[in-house]
Amino acid sequence: MNNINYEEFHKIFEEFDKKMDEFLEKEDFYNRYIAYFIAEEYKEKLLPKISLDTMIISALNSIEVVRTSKDKIKEHLKNKYKLEVIDEDNLTFKEL
């Protein structure tokens, strides 16, 4: 990325951003997660008397504290995207 100018970078990044938006829309990730979050709070009788908008914000805020697993991420990269991480510190891949 060091040998491209700002305009080229911006164009590439816009396309990347568009792909991420399309993925989230297709997978309906946020909406499914928020619905699951609210349903689980309801089932456990933890649902506070607040607005739906506030619950949505609360659910989205909870994503920030979700613990990720490098091993599972690497497994998804390998199995779904055919990329094997060969160096975690300098994020280098081997295409499978």
Rosetta blueprint (number, residue, H / E / L):
1 M L
2 N L
3 N L
4 I L
5 N L
6 Y H
7 E H
8 E H
9 F H
10 H H
11 K H
12 I H
13 F H
14 E H
15 E H
16 F H
17 D H
18 K H
19 K H
20 M H
21 D H
22 E H
23 F H
24 L H
25 E H
26 K H
27 E H
28 D L
29 F H
30 Y H
31 N H
32 R H
33 Y H
34 I H
35 A H
36 Y H
37 F H
38 I H
39 A H
40 E H
41 E H
42 Y H
43 K H
44 E L
45 K L
46 L L
47 L L
48 P L
49 K L
50 I L
51 S L
52 L H
53 D H
54 T H
55 M H
56 I H
57 I H
58 S H
59 A H
60 L H
61 N H
62 S H
63 I H
64 E L
65 V L
66 V L
67 R L
68 T L
69 S L
70 K H
71 D H
72 K H
73 I H
74 K H
75 E H
76 H H
77 L H
78 K H
79 N H
80 K H
81 Y H
82 K L
83 L E
84 E E
85 V E
86 I E
87 D E
88 E L
89 D L
90 N L
91 L L
92 T E
93 F E
94 K E
95 E E
96 L L
